[in-house]
Amino acid sequence: MSAAEDTVVRNRALQIEWYGEPLGERVRRLLDRLGLSQSGLAGVLGLSAPMLSQLMSAQRAKISNPAVLHRLLAVEELAAGPGFDGLPAAVVKDRLAEIRAESAPTTSGLRVPTGAPASGGTPEGAPEEAPGRAAAQASSARASSVQDGRAGAETGARHVQALLREVASAGEIEAAAALLADRYPDLADALRVYGTGRTSEAEAHFARTVLRAGLL
C-alpha cells in the first residue's frame, strides 16, 4: 500500500470515529437528496469545491472550520425533514441561502423570544383590550412562545453538538464521560448526549435543562 493510500485509509477511519461514517457517503447522500452539484453544495457549506472533494475522498480527514460543520448539520437537518419532499424548489433554494449565511455557532447566536413587556401588563396610556381579543392575543402569544422555544432548543442543541464534535472525537468524548461518570454523572450524561447522541435527544435535553430553567 502506498503512502497516499495509507493516508486515505487512516483518514476514512478517523472520519468514521468523528462523524459516524466517511464524509464521502454523507455528502453524496445530500447531493442526491438536494439535486445539487458538488460545487453547489460546497458553496452552501462555505468551502471551495477542491476542499470538499478532498474531504469526500478522505485525502483530508477533518472539517477544521466549526461554521462549515454547523452548516453541514443544518443542510442534513433540512434534507431529512419530514416535509422536505413537498417543499417547492424556490423554498429549498432560499433555505440553503439562509444556511450559507449562518456563521460559526456561538451561544450569542441562539434565537430566543424578545420584546415582551417585563411586567406583562398594559403599557401606560394604552387602551384596555376587550376580553375576547385579549384572550386571543394571549393564546397566540403562548403558541408563538412554544414555537420560539422549539426553535431555540433545535438551534442551541445543534450549536453545542457542533462545538463538541469539532474539538473532540466520539471516542474522546466517551472516554471523558467515563472519567466523570462516578463523581459528576450529570456532566458525563451531558457530554454523551451532545457529543455522541442523536440530535433529537440533544434538543430534548437542551429544552429541559436550559430553556425551561429560564437560563436564556
N, C-alpha and C positions, 0 to 999 in steps of 0.2 A: 504494500500500500504506500502510495506516495505521501509526501508531507502535506500536500494540498488536500488529498482525500482524507487523511487522518484528521486534519483540521475540521473538515465538514462533518465527519462522524462525531467528533467531540462537540462541536457546536450544536448539532442536532440533539445530542443528549442533554446539553445544557438547556436548550430551548424547551425540551420536554419537562425538565425539572422546574424551570422558571415559569413557563406559560401553559403547562399541561399537555402540550403537543407541539410538533415543529411548526414554526411560524408559516412555512410554505403552505401547509394544509389549512391553517386558519385563514390565511389571506386568499387562497384560491376559492374557498367556500364563499367568502364575501364577494369576490369578483363575479362568481356565478349568480349569486343571490341578487346583487345590485345591478348586474349588467354593465359593470364598469371595466375599463381597460386598466392595466396595471399602472400606467402613468396617471390615469384619472384618480385612482384610489390613493396613489402617492401624494397627489395634490391635496386631497381631503385630509390626509394624515399630517401634512406638513413636512414630507420627506421628498428627497429627489428620487426620481424613478430608478437610477442605478443603486441607490442605497436600499430601497425596498427590494430590489432584485437580489441584492447580496444577503439580505435578511431571509428572504424566501429560499434561497439556495444554500443557506447556512454557511456562507462564506463569512458572515458576521453572525455572532450569537445573540447579542443583546440590543434591545431598544434603549439607547442611552438617554434619550430625552423624555422626561416624565410627561410632557404635553402630548407627545406622539402616542405614548401608551394610553393616555387618557382618551385621546380621540379614537384610537383603535377600539377600546372598550365601548365607547359611545356608538360607533358605527355598528359593532356587533349587536349591541342592545337594540338599535333601530331595526336591523335586519331580522332579528329574532322575535320582534314584537308580533303579537297575535293578529294585529290588523294591518301588518305591512303589505300583504298581497293586495289589499283593497285600496292602498294609497295611490293617488294619481302621481304620474311621473314628475309633475311640477312640484308637488309637495315633497317628494323624496329629494329632489334636487335642492329645494330650499332648506330642508333639514340637514342635508350634507354640507351646505354652505354655512349653516349655523355651527355645525360641529367643527368645520375647518377654522372658524373664527375663535373657537374656545382656546384659552390659554392653559398653562400648567395648572393642575389642581392645587388650590390652597384653601385654607379654612375661610379666608375672606371672600372666596368665590361662591360660598354657599348661598342659595336663594332662600330667604326667609321672609315671612309676611311683614310688611312695614306699613306705616301710615295710620295705624289705628289710634284713636284718642286714648291718652293714658288713663283717664278716669272712666271711659266708657259712657259718659253722659252726653247730654246735648250741649254743643258749644254755646257760649253766651251770645244772646241776641238772635239765635236761630229759632225759627218757628217750630212748635211742637208737631210731631208727626202723628198722623191718625193711627190708632191702634192696629188696624189691619195692615196698613202699609209698613208700620214699624216691625210687625211680626214677620212680614215677608222679607224685609231687608235683613232682619236678624237671621232668618233661615238661610238666605243667600250668602250672608257673611260666614255662617258656620260651614256651609258647603265649600265656599272658597278657601276657608282655613284648612279644611280637610285636604283639599287638592294641593294647597301650598305645602302642607305637612308631608304629603306623599312625595311631592317633587323634591322637597328638602331632604327626605330620607334617601331617595334614589341618588341624588347628586352627592350628598355627603358621604354615603357609603362607598360610592364609586371612587370618590377622591381618596378616601382612606385606603381602599384596596390598591389603587394605582400607586400610592406612595409606598406602601409596604412591599408590594411586588417589584417595585423599582430598586429598592435598597437591599433586598434580600431574596434568596431563592426559597422555594417552598420547603426544601429540606432544612434550611437555616431557620426559617420561621418556626417550623415544628420542633426543632431542637431547642430553640429559645423558649418556646411554650412549655416543653417538658422540664426545663430547668426551673421555671417559675411556678409550675403547677402546684407543688406542695405548699409553698408559702404564700403565693399570690394567685389563687385559682381564677379569680375574675379577670386578671390581666392576661393570664395564659389563654383563657377562653376567648378574649377579645382578639388576641394575636391569631388564633386559629380561625375564628370567624372571618376576619378581614383578610388574613394572609393566605389561607388555603381553602376557605369555604366558598359556597355559592353566593352569587350576588344577591339573590332573594333573601338568604339568611343574613347577609350583612345589612341589607336595607331594614329588615325587621329588628335587628339588634340596634341599629342607629336610631330608629324611630322610638324604640323602647327606652334606651338609655340616655339619649341626647335631647331629642325633640320633646318627649313627654316630660322630661325633667326641667324643661324651660331653659336649657343651657345656651340655646341660640335664639 
